[in-house]
Structures are given as structure tokens and as C-alpha cells.
Amino acid sequence: MKHTAIYKKNDLFSIKADFYKTSHDNAPVVVYIHGGGLLWGSREDLTEEMIHLYTSNGFSLFSIDYRLAPESKLPDILEDVQDALDWLENEGTKRFSINPKRIAIVGSSAGGFLALCAGTFKRKPSAIVSFYGYGDISAKWATAPSNFYCQKDHVPKEIAMKLISDQIIIDGTVEQRFLLYLYARQTGEWIETLTGINPSVNKEELLKFCPIHNITKDYPPTLLLHGTKDVDVPYEQSVFMRAALIKEGIETKLITIPNGEHVFDKDFHNPFVQNALNQVIDFLKNQLSI
């Protein structure tokens, strides 16, 4: 059963999350963060199969929206993720039978990046799972024009600019906002679009928003999943993140999907994917003490 809650609200916007209850009381919670290049996407992007995967294994699920770029910048988005965690701990316990001391964050793509960023928060989750996420937005893969996207039809600047609103955007439809992402990846302006920081002028400022450069000894145990044929986010992003975590003594593992593409988990019944998802559940059960 789904319950929709507003976890953050002011005069300009309200941000929602969908709560899916498991059959267990005092259950651990998986906070799910959707992808979409931080420019589009919705809490409703979760498939029924993925919802059932978590709830049938004893986890309640909290799928969150967050403000989207470029109308909001990355610090605002990270604040939303922190506020979602705070809401769960303070208000969520009044509304749902959950254990606020057992919270994991799972994210896909840009959501995986935000999940990895949560490891640098003052109030950290108990565990992190990143599906084809990334730890370094200062690297060339993110700040230079994408070879892959440059092979696509060129998106004119005037079309891309029309997709930017003068209002705060929470729920961005794929059909329109993807063109904005495509333009930003073709021009190499994606990271500046997200952050307002010019990477070539102020890289040091950008490093503050790169989880790979901000790992401390209390960073949570982390599971990374990535396909070797990912043309959106390079597989190496998870390889490098794993190496950086190991260097700091953090419990971590990388699950490699041979020939896996971006969003490989959409192929839910593929044996490689099923094996990977089983490992995700085992990891979460171990870290959240189910």
C-alpha cells in the first residue's frame, strides 16, 4: 500500500515522497532516489518489481522527489535529501512503523550520485547502494562534451533554453527535460548547469560536491553496481569510487554487470540482474540487521 507524504514545504514549493509499507513492524527503511541527470525524473519512476523486491524482503520503502536543476542548484538538491532523512527520523516515525536508526539510501544514476553524497552528510545513512552512480563530477567524463551524446541529433540552444522554467521544478517529464540534458551533455555544460560553477575556472569549489574526494573514516558501507557497457556514466566511475573507499578502509563491494548498459535493472528478469539484486538484498539485510 502506498502513502504519499509531503516531507518539505514552504511558500514556493512542496516536495513529496511515496511510502510503501512492508509487512514487518519497526521495519528498516530504504530511501530511494530517482535518476534523471538531476534535470528530470520523479519518485514514481520506481517499477512495481523493484517496489516488491524491497517490501517483500522486509524493508519499507521511501521514494523521494527533490528539486531539479537548473532552476535549483546542487546545494538545494542535497539539502532536500538531507531533509528527507530528517523528516523520516522526526515525523516518519509518528506516521509509519519504522526504525529510524536503520535507514539505507539506494539511488540510480544521478540518484546514485546523491546516495553517495549522503555518505558525506553529518547525519549519515546506515548503508548506501549506488546503481550506476558516480563519485566525481569534476572529471572530464562529466565536464567535457560527451562523445556518445554528440552522436545524437544536435539540440539547438534556443530549444534547450525554452525548457528552463522560472518556477521551481520538482517533477520533470522525461520527454521534454531529456532534451535539456542532451544539450548540456553535447556542449559540456552539464555540471555548470547543475552547480552554477564553471569547472575550468573553479574546480576546487566543485570538488566539495564530489563524494570520491570527501570520504571520511565514518563513511557508510557501500555497494556499487555498474554495467561495463554504460555509455552515459562510465563504468570506471564505480571502479574509482570503490578504490577510494577501500583506501579509507570503508566496507565496499562493486557488482559488475557484464555488457550491462545504463539502467540495466530495467531488464529485471535477466539472470545477471536477478543475481545482482539478490546481492543488494543480502547487503541491505546484513547492514540493517534483518
CORVENBEL-V170989 format. One record per backbone hydrogen bond with DSSP energy under -1.0 kcal/mol. NH is the residue of the N-H (numbers start at 1). CO is the residue of the C=O. If there is no record, write none. Layout:
nh=NH co=CO
nh=NH co=CO
This chain:
nh=3 co=19
nh=5 co=17
nh=7 co=15
nh=8 co=15
nh=10 co=13
nh=15 co=8
nh=17 co=5
nh=18 co=63
nh=19 co=3
nh=20 co=61
nh=21 co=1
nh=27 co=97
nh=29 co=102
nh=30 co=60
nh=31 co=104
nh=32 co=62
nh=33 co=106
nh=39 co=36
nh=40 co=36
nh=41 co=172
nh=45 co=42
nh=51 co=47
nh=52 co=48
nh=53 co=49
nh=54 co=50
nh=55 co=51
nh=56 co=52
nh=58 co=55
nh=59 co=54
nh=60 co=28
nh=61 co=20
nh=62 co=30
nh=63 co=18
nh=64 co=32
nh=65 co=16
nh=68 co=169
nh=69 co=38
nh=72 co=68
nh=74 co=194
nh=76 co=73
nh=77 co=73
nh=78 co=74
nh=79 co=75
nh=80 co=76
nh=81 co=77
nh=82 co=78
nh=83 co=79
nh=84 co=80
nh=85 co=81
nh=86 co=82
nh=87 co=83
nh=88 co=84
nh=89 co=85
nh=90 co=86
nh=91 co=87
nh=92 co=87
nh=94 co=91
nh=96 co=92
nh=98 co=96
nh=99 co=27
nh=102 co=99
nh=104 co=29
nh=105 co=127
nh=106 co=31
nh=107 co=129
nh=108 co=33
nh=109 co=131
nh=111 co=108
nh=113 co=109
nh=114 co=110
nh=115 co=111
nh=116 co=112
nh=117 co=113
nh=118 co=114
nh=120 co=117
nh=121 co=118
nh=126 co=103
nh=128 co=221
nh=129 co=105
nh=130 co=223
nh=131 co=107
nh=132 co=225
nh=142 co=139
nh=143 co=139
nh=144 co=140
nh=146 co=185
nh=150 co=146
nh=151 co=148
nh=152 co=149
nh=160 co=156
nh=161 co=157
nh=162 co=158
nh=163 co=160
nh=164 co=161
nh=172 co=41
nh=177 co=173
nh=178 co=174
nh=179 co=176
nh=181 co=177
nh=182 co=178
nh=183 co=179
nh=184 co=180
nh=185 co=181
nh=186 co=182
nh=187 co=183
nh=188 co=184
nh=189 co=184
nh=190 co=184
nh=193 co=189
nh=194 co=190
nh=195 co=191
nh=196 co=192
nh=201 co=198
nh=202 co=198
nh=206 co=202
nh=207 co=203
nh=209 co=206
nh=210 co=207
nh=212 co=135
nh=213 co=210
nh=214 co=211
nh=219 co=216
nh=222 co=251
nh=223 co=128
nh=224 co=253
nh=225 co=130
nh=226 co=255
nh=228 co=257
nh=229 co=260
nh=230 co=227
nh=237 co=234
nh=238 co=235
nh=239 co=235
nh=240 co=236
nh=241 co=237
nh=242 co=238
nh=243 co=239
nh=244 co=240
nh=245 co=241
nh=246 co=242
nh=247 co=243
nh=248 co=244
nh=249 co=246
nh=250 co=245
nh=253 co=222
nh=255 co=224
nh=257 co=226
nh=260 co=257
nh=264 co=261
nh=266 co=263
nh=267 co=264
nh=268 co=266
nh=270 co=267
nh=274 co=270
nh=275 co=271
nh=276 co=272
nh=277 co=273
nh=278 co=274
nh=279 co=275
nh=280 co=276
nh=281 co=277
nh=282 co=278
nh=283 co=279
nh=284 co=280
nh=285 co=281
nh=286 co=282
nh=287 co=283
nh=288 co=284
nh=290 co=285
